[in-house]
């Protein structure tokens, strides 16, 4: 096995430390985009570029809105409990 392949495989043995800052939450966007595209690819009956793109973007937006609402709700709940 080559040295590069060994380093790549070794990088998966320890989790990446991302943190909890607002900037680090941007790592969520590629994950949500991948989920939306893969989910729509399995659920759309006929894949056309315009319909597929529109439905994947709507799903992407709805997931992001749900995450924001859930985060704000949990933040408000934590604030109420600690005050």
N, CA, C and O atoms as a GROMACS GRO file, in nm:
protein
  332
    1UNK      N    1   0.085  -0.117   0.000
    1UNK     CA    2   0.000   0.000   0.000
    1UNK      C    3   0.090   0.124   0.000
    1UNK      O    4   0.192   0.127   0.068
    2UNK      N    5   0.050   0.224  -0.075
    2UNK     CA    6   0.135   0.342  -0.085
    2UNK      C    7   0.126   0.426   0.042
    2UNK      O    8   0.034   0.409   0.123
    3UNK      N    9   0.220   0.513   0.058
    3UNK     CA   10   0.227   0.598   0.176
    3UNK      C   11   0.109   0.696   0.181
    3UNK      O   12   0.056   0.724   0.288
    4UNK      N   13   0.069   0.746   0.066
    4UNK     CA   14  -0.044   0.840   0.061
    4UNK      C   15  -0.173   0.770   0.102
    4UNK      O   16  -0.253   0.826   0.178
    5UNK      N   17  -0.193   0.649   0.053
    5UNK     CA   18  -0.313   0.574   0.091
    5UNK      C   19  -0.315   0.544   0.239
    5UNK      O   20  -0.421   0.546   0.301
    6UNK      N   21  -0.200   0.517   0.297
    6UNK     CA   22  -0.191   0.493   0.441
    6UNK      C   23  -0.230   0.616   0.520
    6UNK      O   24  -0.303   0.606   0.619
    7UNK      N   25  -0.182   0.732   0.478
    7UNK     CA   26  -0.218   0.856   0.547
    7UNK      C   27  -0.367   0.886   0.534
    7UNK      O   28  -0.430   0.932   0.629
    8UNK      N   29  -0.423   0.861   0.417
    8UNK     CA   30  -0.566   0.886   0.397
    8UNK      C   31  -0.648   0.794   0.486
    8UNK      O   32  -0.743   0.839   0.551
    9UNK      N   33  -0.613   0.667   0.491
    9UNK     CA   34  -0.686   0.574   0.576
    9UNK      C   35  -0.668   0.607   0.724
    9UNK      O   36  -0.760   0.589   0.803
   10UNK      N   37  -0.550   0.654   0.763
   10UNK     CA   38  -0.525   0.688   0.902
   10UNK      C   39  -0.603   0.810   0.944
   10UNK      O   40  -0.633   0.826   1.062
   11UNK      N   41  -0.637   0.898   0.850
   11UNK     CA   42  -0.712   1.018   0.886
   11UNK      C   43  -0.855   0.986   0.927
   11UNK      O   44  -0.920   1.068   0.992
   12UNK      N   45  -0.906   0.868   0.893
   12UNK     CA   46  -1.041   0.829   0.931
   12UNK      C   47  -1.048   0.763   1.068
   12UNK      O   48  -1.156   0.725   1.112
   13UNK      N   49  -0.935   0.748   1.136
   13UNK     CA   50  -0.935   0.682   1.267
   13UNK      C   51  -0.966   0.779   1.380
   13UNK      O   52  -1.001   0.736   1.490
   14UNK      N   53  -0.954   0.909   1.356
   14UNK     CA   54  -0.982   1.009   1.459
   14UNK      C   55  -1.081   1.110   1.401
   14UNK      O   56  -1.065   1.153   1.287
   15UNK      N   57  -1.183   1.148   1.478
   15UNK     CA   58  -1.280   1.244   1.427
   15UNK      C   59  -1.221   1.382   1.409
   15UNK      O   60  -1.129   1.422   1.482
   16UNK      N   61  -1.273   1.455   1.314
   16UNK     CA   62  -1.229   1.592   1.290
   16UNK      C   63  -1.292   1.683   1.394
   16UNK      O   64  -1.413   1.674   1.419
   17UNK      N   65  -1.213   1.769   1.455
   17UNK     CA   66  -1.265   1.863   1.554
   17UNK      C   67  -1.317   1.986   1.481
   17UNK      O   68  -1.239   2.065   1.428
   18UNK      N   69  -1.449   2.002   1.477
   18UNK     CA   70  -1.509   2.112   1.403
   18UNK      C   71  -1.541   2.228   1.496
   18UNK      O   72  -1.522   2.343   1.456
   19UNK      N   73  -1.589   2.204   1.614
   19UNK     CA   74  -1.621   2.312   1.707
   19UNK      C   75  -1.768   2.348   1.700
   19UNK      O   76  -1.846   2.285   1.629
   20UNK      N   77  -1.805   2.451   1.774
   20UNK     CA   78  -1.946   2.492   1.780
   20UNK      C   79  -1.965   2.639   1.750
   20UNK      O   80  -2.064   2.697   1.794
   21UNK      N   81  -1.875   2.700   1.679
   21UNK     CA   82  -1.892   2.839   1.642
   21UNK      C   83  -1.989   2.851   1.525
   21UNK      O   84  -2.019   2.752   1.457
   22UNK      N   85  -2.037   2.972   1.503
   22UNK     CA   86  -2.132   2.993   1.393
   22UNK      C   87  -2.066   2.963   1.258
   22UNK      O   88  -2.131   2.910   1.168
   23UNK      N   89  -1.939   2.996   1.244
   23UNK     CA   90  -1.869   2.969   1.120
   23UNK      C   91  -1.852   2.819   1.096
   23UNK      O   92  -1.858   2.774   0.981
   24UNK      N   93  -1.832   2.743   1.200
   24UNK     CA   94  -1.814   2.599   1.183
   24UNK      C   95  -1.945   2.530   1.146
   24UNK      O   96  -1.944   2.419   1.093
   25UNK      N   97  -2.058   2.593   1.174
   25UNK     CA   98  -2.187   2.535   1.137
   25UNK      C   99  -2.208   2.537   0.986
   25UNK      O  100  -2.300   2.473   0.935
   26UNK      N  101  -2.125   2.611   0.914
   26UNK     CA  102  -2.134   2.611   0.767
   26UNK      C  103  -2.098   2.476   0.708
   26UNK      O  104  -2.131   2.449   0.592
   27UNK      N  105  -2.030   2.390   0.785
   27UNK     CA  106  -2.000   2.255   0.739
   27UNK      C  107  -2.128   2.174   0.721
   27UNK      O  108  -2.127   2.069   0.657
   28UNK      N  109  -2.236   2.223   0.777
   28UNK     CA  110  -2.365   2.155   0.766
   28UNK      C  111  -2.421   2.165   0.623
   28UNK      O  112  -2.494   2.077   0.579
   29UNK      N  113  -2.388   2.273   0.553
   29UNK     CA  114  -2.447   2.296   0.420
   29UNK      C  115  -2.412   2.189   0.317
   29UNK      O  116  -2.503   2.141   0.248
   30UNK      N  117  -2.286   2.147   0.302
   30UNK     CA  118  -2.259   2.040   0.206
   30UNK      C  119  -2.327   1.908   0.243
   30UNK      O  120  -2.370   1.833   0.155
   31UNK      N  121  -2.337   1.881   0.372
   31UNK     CA  122  -2.404   1.759   0.416
   31UNK      C  123  -2.553   1.763   0.381
   31UNK      O  124  -2.608   1.665   0.331
   32UNK      N  125  -2.617   1.876   0.406
   32UNK     CA  126  -2.759   1.890   0.373
   32UNK      C  127  -2.780   1.885   0.222
   32UNK      O  128  -2.877   1.826   0.176
   33UNK      N  129  -2.690   1.945   0.145
   33UNK     CA  130  -2.701   1.939  -0.001
   33UNK      C  131  -2.690   1.796  -0.051
   33UNK      O  132  -2.766   1.755  -0.139
   34UNK      N  133  -2.598   1.720   0.004
   34UNK     CA  134  -2.582   1.580  -0.037
   34UNK      C  135  -2.706   1.499   0.000
   34UNK      O  136  -2.751   1.416  -0.079
   35UNK      N  137  -2.759   1.522   0.118
   35UNK     CA  138  -2.880   1.450   0.159
   35UNK      C  139  -2.996   1.483   0.067
   35UNK      O  140  -3.070   1.393   0.026
   36UNK      N  141  -3.015   1.611   0.034
   36UNK     CA  142  -3.126   1.651  -0.052
   36UNK      C  143  -3.114   1.591  -0.191
   36UNK      O  144  -3.212   1.543  -0.246
   37UNK      N  145  -2.995   1.594  -0.249
   37UNK     CA  146  -2.976   1.541  -0.384
   37UNK      C  147  -2.995   1.390  -0.387
   37UNK      O  148  -3.062   1.338  -0.476
   38UNK      N  149  -2.937   1.320  -0.292
   38UNK     CA  150  -2.949   1.174  -0.291
   38UNK      C  151  -3.092   1.131  -0.263
   38UNK      O  152  -3.142   1.038  -0.326
   39UNK      N  153  -3.160   1.198  -0.170
   39UNK     CA  154  -3.298   1.162  -0.140
   39UNK      C  155  -3.387   1.186  -0.261
   39UNK      O  156  -3.470   1.101  -0.295
   40UNK      N  157  -3.371   1.299  -0.327
   40UNK     CA  158  -3.455   1.327  -0.444
   40UNK      C  159  -3.422   1.235  -0.560
   40UNK      O  160  -3.510   1.201  -0.639
   41UNK      N  161  -3.297   1.193  -0.571
   41UNK     CA  162  -3.260   1.100  -0.678
   41UNK      C  163  -3.328   0.966  -0.661
   41UNK      O  164  -3.354   0.896  -0.759
   42UNK      N  165  -3.356   0.929  -0.537
   42UNK     CA  166  -3.423   0.800  -0.514
   42UNK      C  167  -3.575   0.812  -0.517
   42UNK      O  168  -3.642   0.710  -0.534
   43UNK      N  169  -3.630   0.933  -0.502
   43UNK     CA  170  -3.775   0.948  -0.491
   43UNK      C  171  -3.844   1.003  -0.615
   43UNK      O  172  -3.964   0.981  -0.632
   44UNK      N  173  -3.773   1.075  -0.702
   44UNK     CA  174  -3.835   1.134  -0.821
   44UNK      C  175  -3.862   1.024  -0.924
   44UNK      O  176  -3.774   0.942  -0.952
   45UNK      N  177  -3.982   1.023  -0.979
   45UNK     CA  178  -4.018   0.920  -1.076
   45UNK      C  179  -3.938   0.934  -1.205
   45UNK      O  180  -3.874   0.839  -1.250
   46UNK      N  181  -3.941   1.053  -1.264
   46UNK     CA  182  -3.866   1.081  -1.387
   46UNK      C  183  -3.772   1.196  -1.360
   46UNK      O  184  -3.814   1.304  -1.319
   47UNK      N  185  -3.645   1.174  -1.383
   47UNK     CA  186  -3.546   1.278  -1.354
   47UNK      C  187  -3.525   1.364  -1.478
   47UNK      O  188  -3.473   1.318  -1.580
   48UNK      N  189  -3.568   1.489  -1.467
   48UNK     CA  190  -3.533   1.591  -1.565
   48UNK      C  191  -3.455   1.699  -1.490
   48UNK      O  192  -3.475   1.719  -1.370
   49UNK      N  193  -3.367   1.766  -1.560
   49UNK     CA  194  -3.275   1.859  -1.493
   49UNK      C  195  -3.349   1.970  -1.419
   49UNK      O  196  -3.315   1.999  -1.304
   50UNK      N  197  -3.448   2.030  -1.481
   50UNK     CA  198  -3.515   2.142  -1.416
   50UNK      C  199  -3.601   2.098  -1.298
   50UNK      O  200  -3.598   2.162  -1.193
   51UNK      N  201  -3.677   1.992  -1.314
   51UNK     CA  202  -3.763   1.943  -1.207
   51UNK      C  203  -3.680   1.890  -1.089
   51UNK      O  204  -3.711   1.918  -0.973
   52UNK      N  205  -3.576   1.815  -1.121
   52UNK     CA  206  -3.491   1.759  -1.017
   52UNK      C  207  -3.421   1.869  -0.938
   52UNK      O  208  -3.414   1.864  -0.815
   53UNK      N  209  -3.368   1.970  -1.008
   53UNK     CA  210  -3.299   2.081  -0.942
   53UNK      C  211  -3.395   2.158  -0.852
   53UNK      O  212  -3.361   2.193  -0.739
   54UNK      N  213  -3.515   2.185  -0.903
   54UNK     CA  214  -3.613   2.259  -0.825
   54UNK      C  215  -3.652   2.183  -0.699
   54UNK      O  216  -3.656   2.241  -0.590
   55UNK      N  217  -3.681   2.055  -0.712
   55UNK     CA  218  -3.722   1.977  -0.596
   55UNK      C  219  -3.608   1.959  -0.496
   55UNK      O  220  -3.632   1.960  -0.375
   56UNK      N  221  -3.487   1.942  -0.544
   56UNK     CA  222  -3.372   1.929  -0.452
   56UNK      C  223  -3.348   2.060  -0.379
   56UNK      O  224  -3.315   2.059  -0.260
   57UNK      N  225  -3.362   2.173  -0.446
   57UNK     CA  226  -3.345   2.303  -0.380
   57UNK      C  227  -3.454   2.329  -0.277
   57UNK      O  228  -3.426   2.384  -0.170
   58UNK      N  229  -3.577   2.290  -0.308
   58UNK     CA  230  -3.686   2.306  -0.211
   58UNK      C  231  -3.659   2.220  -0.088
   58UNK      O  232  -3.679   2.266   0.024
   59UNK      N  233  -3.616   2.098  -0.108
   59UNK     CA  234  -3.585   2.010   0.005
   59UNK      C  235  -3.467   2.065   0.085
   59UNK      O  236  -3.469   2.063   0.208
   60UNK      N  237  -3.364   2.114   0.016
   60UNK     CA  238  -3.249   2.175   0.082
   60UNK      C  239  -3.293   2.291   0.170
   60UNK      O  240  -3.253   2.302   0.286
   61UNK      N  241  -3.376   2.378   0.114
   61UNK     CA  242  -3.425   2.494   0.189
   61UNK      C  243  -3.509   2.454   0.308
   61UNK      O  244  -3.496   2.513   0.416
   62UNK      N  245  -3.595   2.355   0.291
   62UNK     CA  246  -3.681   2.315   0.402
   62UNK      C  247  -3.602   2.250   0.514
   62UNK      O  248  -3.635   2.268   0.631
   63UNK      N  249  -3.498   2.175   0.480
   63UNK     CA  250  -3.412   2.116   0.584
   63UNK      C  251  -3.338   2.226   0.661
   63UNK      O  252  -3.330   2.221   0.783
   64UNK      N  253  -3.285   2.324   0.589
   64UNK     CA  254  -3.213   2.434   0.653
   64UNK      C  255  -3.307   2.513   0.744
   64UNK      O  256  -3.269   2.548   0.856
   65UNK      N  257  -3.429   2.541   0.697
   65UNK     CA  258  -3.525   2.615   0.780
   65UNK      C  259  -3.559   2.536   0.905
   65UNK      O  260  -3.566   2.592   1.014
   66UNK      N  261  -3.580   2.406   0.891
   66UNK     CA  262  -3.609   2.323   1.007
   66UNK      C  263  -3.493   2.323   1.106
   66UNK      O  264  -3.515   2.330   1.227
   67UNK      N  265  -3.371   2.315   1.057
   67UNK     CA  266  -3.254   2.316   1.146
   67UNK      C  267  -3.245   2.448   1.220
   67UNK      O  268  -3.215   2.450   1.339
   68UNK      N  269  -3.272   2.560   1.151
   68UNK     CA  270  -3.267   2.691   1.215
   68UNK      C  271  -3.375   2.704   1.322
   68UNK      O  272  -3.349   2.752   1.432
   69UNK      N  273  -3.497   2.660   1.289
   69UNK     CA  274  -3.606   2.667   1.387
   69UNK      C  275  -3.575   2.578   1.508
   69UNK      O  276  -3.598   2.619   1.622
   70UNK      N  277  -3.525   2.459   1.484
   70UNK     CA  278  -3.490   2.370   1.595
   70UNK      C  279  -3.378   2.429   1.680
   70UNK      O  280  -3.384   2.421   1.803
   71UNK      N  281  -3.278   2.489   1.618
   71UNK     CA  282  -3.168   2.549   1.693
   71UNK      C  283  -3.216   2.667   1.777
   71UNK      O  284  -3.177   2.681   1.893
   72UNK      N  285  -3.300   2.752   1.719
   72UNK     CA  286  -3.352   2.866   1.795
   72UNK      C  287  -3.441   2.820   1.910
   72UNK      O  288  -3.436   2.878   2.019
   73UNK      N  289  -3.520   2.717   1.887
   73UNK     CA  290  -3.606   2.664   1.993
   73UNK      C  291  -3.522   2.606   2.107
   73UNK      O  292  -3.549   2.633   2.224
   74UNK      N  293  -3.422   2.528   2.073
   74UNK     CA  294  -3.335   2.471   2.175
   74UNK      C  295  -3.256   2.579   2.249
   74UNK      O  296  -3.233   2.568   2.370
   75UNK      N  297  -3.213   2.681   2.176
   75UNK     CA  298  -3.141   2.791   2.239
   75UNK      C  299  -3.231   2.865   2.338
   75UNK      O  300  -3.189   2.898   2.448
   76UNK      N  301  -3.355   2.892   2.298
   76UNK     CA  302  -3.450   2.959   2.387
   76UNK      C  303  -3.481   2.873   2.509
   76UNK      O  304  -3.492   2.924   2.620
   77UNK      N  305  -3.497   2.744   2.488
   77UNK     CA  306  -3.524   2.653   2.599
   77UNK      C  307  -3.406   2.649   2.696
   77UNK      O  308  -3.425   2.652   2.817
   78UNK      N  309  -3.285   2.643   2.644
   78UNK     CA  310  -3.168   2.644   2.730
   78UNK      C  311  -3.156   2.776   2.806
   78UNK      O  312  -3.117   2.777   2.922
   79UNK      N  313  -3.190   2.886   2.741
   79UNK     CA  314  -3.186   3.016   2.806
   79UNK      C  315  -3.288   3.022   2.920
   79UNK      O  316  -3.258   3.073   3.027
   80UNK      N  317  -3.408   2.969   2.896
   80UNK     CA  318  -3.512   2.968   2.999
   80UNK      C  319  -3.473   2.881   3.118
   80UNK      O  320  -3.501   2.917   3.233
   81UNK      N  321  -3.409   2.770   3.093
   81UNK     CA  322  -3.370   2.679   3.200
   81UNK      C  323  -3.257   2.738   3.284
   81UNK      O  324  -3.256   2.723   3.406
   82UNK      N  325  -3.162   2.804   3.220
   82UNK     CA  326  -3.045   2.854   3.293
   82UNK      C  327  -3.069   2.989   3.357
   82UNK      O  328  -2.989   3.030   3.441
   83UNK      N  329  -3.172   3.059   3.322
   83UNK     CA  330  -3.198   3.192   3.383
   83UNK      C  331  -3.271   3.182   3.510
   83UNK      O  332  -3.300   3.284   3.573
   0.00000   0.00000   0.00000
